[in-house]
Structures are given as structure tokens and as C-alpha cells.
Amino acid sequence: MEHNISLILGDGIGPEVISSVVEIIEATNLNINWEIVKAGESSIKTHGTPLPDYVLNGIKKNKVALKGPITTPIGKGFRSVNVGLRQGLNLFANIRPIKSYPGVDGLHKDVDFIIVRENTEDLYAGIEHMIGEDAAESIKIITRKASERICRYAFELAKKEGRKKVTLAHKANIMKLSDGLFLECGRRISEEYKDIEFEDIIIDAMCMKLVQSPSDYDIIVAPNLYGDILSDLSAGLIGGLGLAPGANIGEGIAVFEPVHGSAPDIAGKNIANPTSAILSGIMMLKHIGEFEAAIRIEKALAFTFENKNSKTIDLGGNLGTKEFTEEIIKHLEVS
């Protein structure tokens, strides 16, 4: 079967890490037609916007995209392309698997849980304004529709993955209306899944418990902002953002991406760790039904990690991006 997949190389180290995963996927001999589109800083020069309409239209047509990291200016400049993609394509669920690998140093071993983050509203709706010159106000949006949708997705994912428990993170003790509504929706949806344990935890306690005992969790569901923070915190448990993949899922459309930034300071130096992109590519292959190829790549990656001499520089090894990619392909060919 031929798959048409939109490919966004991204900014900074994006082209390097995305080229790595493309090379690895092509080594499995899958029939994939990569449709390259530009978004981010490089697109502003040619299209006058970081997110041209043709990018959104192409993803809507192909239904699947693999995307590199894109720079988001801090405090000024253009709005986040990631947020624009999620809202423009209604990618309501952000999925972040957090898994430790033998051979990779992390704060904990045997970590294996998934964060399900609501992706379309909360403070990330971008509704904010200045009040005079010396105050700013951001409006937090939580709706019943979006809250029920993401909570149901979390429980369905738990069923699909054979997980035993869903944990909902909130701050309903303080934000009794907005987070209270999210919690109410989670509790109501949980009644439809009697065979899956449900618990809710206040977000600050959730952060502490994750650091202390991450093995206690299976699926964590959270509003947008909390989910974002928990995702990065959790990546720190297994060795950093370079080891954490991501997916943005909507109704019939999915975008897969490494969760780290564009790291322009190391772009072009062949020292970027492409693991997050590779793991995102594995998620993408499973999404399109190419399970055999996905498992082959996953095994080759794990085997590479187990060899202490086959790691990228950030993980204590001496392999560059290209050399690490070649090592995985070498193990892929004998799997």
C-alpha cells in the first residue's frame, strides 16, 4: 500500500532529525510518498506567514503528517505554529508516551505511561489582552464538549493499550468552575468504563508524585497547560526531551512530531539526537497500520541503546546524528 504523508522539516535541527527518521523508515522498504511542505521561519520569507494555507490543506488531504520542531518566538513575533496546526486541524488530543529504555540513564527505570493532553482550549486558546499599560489578562476556556471528548479518548486509549488506570490532573480546589468542570466531565466519563480504575489528583501533587513514583501511573489526562508541563517534567524522568515522542490526533487527521525545540544553536553540527523524531515516526507507522515496520524500528533502536558505544553525544556517547541513524539502520537490516 502506498501512503501519502505530509512532511514538515521544521526549523533549526528539524531538517536533520526528520531526515533521520525518513531514512530509517525508507530502509524498511515501505511505499511512502513524502509531500514536503514548509512551515515556520523559513516559510515567512516565501509565503509571508509561518503557516500557509497550503500546509493545512495538504495535511487535510493526506490525513497524516510528520513534522519537525518549529521555532516559536518568546514574548513577541508570530504565534506558535504548533498551536495553529492543532486548532486549524482540530487536533484535540496530544499524546505523549513516556517510556524508559535499558542502556539510557534516567532518574527512574521501568517507566511506562502515557500523557493525554487536551489540545484546543484552556489558556492556549490565545484569548488575552492588555488592561491599560501595566496589566495583562489571559482567559482560560474549558468547555464540556472538549473535556468529555479528551477524557473519553483517554479511557479508550487505556482499553486499546491494555492499561489499568486513568489519572486526571486538575486544580479544581482553586479554579472551581473551569477545572471543576473538567473534573466533573472526567468523573462522569469514568462511569462508562467500570473495568478501568479512575483517580483524580491536584496538579501540584501530581508533579511531586510523578517524580517520586512514576511507575504508579498508566494514563494521565489533563487540560492543555497542565498536560504541557507534565509532558516535559515526565521526559526528564527518562533522560530528557530527546527521548520523548509526540502525536496530535483529531477526527481522521494526525500529526506526529518530536517534542523538543528547534535548538538553532546546534543546527547543522550533526550533534542533534533524533530519537524523539524516530519514536514519533514509530507512532505514525502504527497509526497508519504498518505495525511490522514500526516494531522492527523499535527493536533496532532499543538494541542500539543497549550498546554503550552507540549513543549520541547528549546521552554520553560519541555518535553524531548521521552516525546514530546509520547504526539503527544496520541493526534494522539484520532484524
Residue pairs with C-beta under 8 A, 6 or more apart in sequence:
1 31
2 31
2 32
2 33
3 30
3 31
3 32
3 33
3 64
3 288
3 290
4 32
4 33
4 35
4 61
4 62
4 64
5 32
5 33
5 34
5 35
5 62
5 64
5 65
5 66
5 284
5 288
6 35
6 37
6 55
6 58
6 59
6 62
6 64
6 65
6 66
7 18
7 22
7 34
7 35
7 36
7 37
7 65
7 66
7 67
8 14
8 18
8 36
8 37
8 38
8 39
8 40
8 55
8 65
8 66
8 67
8 68
8 70
9 15
9 18
9 19
9 36
9 38
9 68
10 18
10 39
10 40
10 67
10 68
10 69
10 70
10 262
11 40
11 41
11 42
11 68
11 69
11 70
11 71
11 262
11 264
12 69
12 71
12 261
12 262
12 263
12 264
12 266
12 267
13 68
13 69
13 262
13 263
13 264
13 266
13 267
13 272
14 40
14 68
14 69
14 70
14 262
15 68
16 267
16 268
16 270
16 272
16 274
16 321
17 68
17 69
17 258
17 272
17 273
17 274
17 276
17 277
17 321
18 66
18 67
18 68
18 277
20 274
20 277
20 278
20 321
20 322
20 324
20 325
21 66
21 274
21 277
21 278
21 280
21 281
22 34
22 66
22 281
23 325
23 329
24 278
24 281
24 297
24 325
24 328
24 329
24 332
25 32
25 281
25 285
25 293
25 297
26 32
27 329
27 332
27 333
28 293
28 296
28 297
28 332
30 285
30 290
30 293
35 58
35 62
37 54
37 55
37 58
37 59
38 46
38 47
38 52
38 55
39 50
39 51
39 52
39 55
39 67
39 70
39 81
39 85
40 50
40 70
40 71
40 81
40 262
41 50
41 70
41 71
43 49
43 50
43 51
43 52
43 55
44 50
44 78
49 78
50 70
50 78
50 81
50 84
51 81
51 84
51 85
51 88
56 85
56 88
56 89
58 65
59 65
59 85
59 89
59 253
59 255
60 89
60 253
63 252
63 253
63 254
64 253
64 254
64 255
64 256
64 284
64 287
64 288
65 254
65 255
65 256
66 255
66 256
66 257
66 280
66 281
66 284
67 85
67 255
67 256
67 257
68 257
68 258
68 262
68 277
69 257
69 258
69 260
69 261
69 262
69 263
70 81
70 82
70 262
71 261
71 262
71 264
72 80
72 81
72 82
79 126
82 257
83 124
83 126
85 91
85 248
85 255
86 92
86 94
86 119
86 120
86 248
87 120
89 248
89 250
89 253
89 255
90 120
90 250
90 251
90 253
91 119
91 120
91 248
91 249
91 250
91 253
91 254
91 255
92 118
92 119
92 120
92 146
92 149
92 150
92 153
92 249
92 250
93 116
93 117
93 118
93 119
93 150
93 153
93 248
93 249
93 250
94 115
94 116
94 117
94 118
94 119
94 227
94 231
94 246
94 247
94 248
94 249
95 114
95 115
95 116
95 117
95 157
95 246
95 247
95 248
95 249
95 283
96 114
96 115
96 117
96 227
96 231
96 234
96 235
96 244
96 245
96 246
96 259
97 113
97 114
97 244
97 245
97 279
97 283
98 111
98 112
98 113
98 114
98 115
98 214
98 231
98 234
98 235
98 237
98 238
98 244
99 111
99 112
99 238
100 106
100 108
100 109
100 110
100 111
100 112
100 237
100 238
100 239
101 238
101 239
101 243
101 301
101 302
101 305
102 302
102 305
102 306
103 305
103 306
103 307
103 308
103 311
104 238
104 239
104 243
104 305
104 311
104 315
105 239
105 315
105 316
106 237
106 238
106 239
107 211
107 236
107 237
107 238
108 214
108 215
108 237
108 238
110 215
111 214
111 215
111 234
111 237
111 238
112 215
113 214
113 217
113 218
113 219
113 220
113 234
114 157
114 161
114 163
114 218
114 219
114 220
115 220
115 221
115 222
115 227
115 230
115 231
115 234
116 150
116 153
116 154
116 157
116 219
116 220
116 221
116 222
116 227
117 150
117 221
117 222
117 223
117 224
117 226
117 227
117 228
117 230
117 231
118 146
118 147
118 150
118 182
118 221
118 222
118 223
118 224
118 227
119 150
119 224
119 248
120 146
120 224
121 141
121 142
121 143
121 146
121 223
121 224
122 140
122 141
122 142
122 223
122 224
122 225
123 138
123 139
123 140
123 224
123 225
124 224
124 225
124 228
125 139
125 141
127 138
127 139
127 141
128 136
128 137
128 138
128 139
129 136
129 137
130 136
130 137
131 137
140 175
140 178
141 178
142 178
142 179
142 181
142 182
142 223
143 181
144 181
144 185
147 181
147 182
147 185
147 186
147 223
148 185
148 188
148 189
150 221
151 166
151 168
151 185
151 186
151 189
151 190
151 221
152 189
152 192
153 249
154 166
154 219
154 221
155 166
155 189
155 190
155 192
155 193
155 196
155 219
157 163
157 219
158 164
158 165
158 166
158 193
158 196
158 218
158 219
159 193
159 196
161 219
163 196
163 218
163 219
164 196
164 197
164 218
165 196
165 197
165 198
165 199
165 217
165 218
165 219
166 186
166 190
166 193
166 196
166 197
166 198
166 199
166 218
166 219
166 220
166 221
167 198
167 199
167 200
167 201
167 206
167 217
167 218
167 219
167 220
167 221
168 182
168 183
168 186
168 198
168 199
168 200
168 201
168 220
168 221
168 222
169 200
169 201
169 202
169 203
169 206
169 220
169 221
169 222
169 223
169 226
169 227
169 230
170 179
170 182
170 183
170 186
170 200
170 201
170 202
170 203
170 222
170 223
170 226
171 179
171 202
171 203
171 204
171 226
172 179
172 180
172 182
172 183
172 200
172 202
173 202
179 223
182 223
183 200
186 198
186 200
186 221
187 198
187 200
190 196
190 198
201 209
203 222
203 226
203 229
203 230
206 220
206 226
206 230
207 229
207 230
207 233
209 216
210 217
210 230
210 233
210 234
210 237
211 233
211 237
214 234
214 237
220 230
221 227
222 230
231 244
231 246
231 259
232 241
232 259
234 244
235 241
235 243
235 244
235 259
238 244
239 315
240 314
241 258
241 259
241 260
241 261
241 276
242 258
242 260
242 273
242 275
242 276
242 312
242 314
242 315
243 273
243 275
243 276
243 279
244 258
244 259
244 260
244 276
244 279
245 256
245 258
245 259
245 276
245 277
245 279
245 280
245 282
245 283
246 256
246 257
246 258
246 259
246 276
246 280
247 254
247 255
247 256
247 257
247 280
247 283
247 284
247 287
248 254
248 255
248 256
248 257
254 284
254 287
256 280
256 281
256 283
256 284
256 287
257 277
257 280
258 274
258 276
258 277
258 279
258 280
259 276
260 276
263 272
266 272
270 320
270 321
270 322
271 312
271 313
271 314
271 320
271 321
272 312
272 321
273 312
273 313
273 314
273 315
273 321
273 324
274 312
274 321
274 324
274 325
275 301
275 312
278 297
278 301
278 328
279 301
281 297
282 294
282 297
282 298
282 301
283 294
285 291
285 293
285 294
285 297
286 294
296 332
296 335
297 328
297 332
299 331
299 335
300 328
300 329
300 331
300 332
300 335
301 328
303 331
303 335
304 310
304 311
304 324
304 327
304 328
304 331
305 311
307 327
308 317
309 317
309 318
310 317
310 319
310 324
310 327
311 317
311 318
311 319
311 324
312 319
312 320
312 321
312 324
313 319
313 320
317 324
319 327
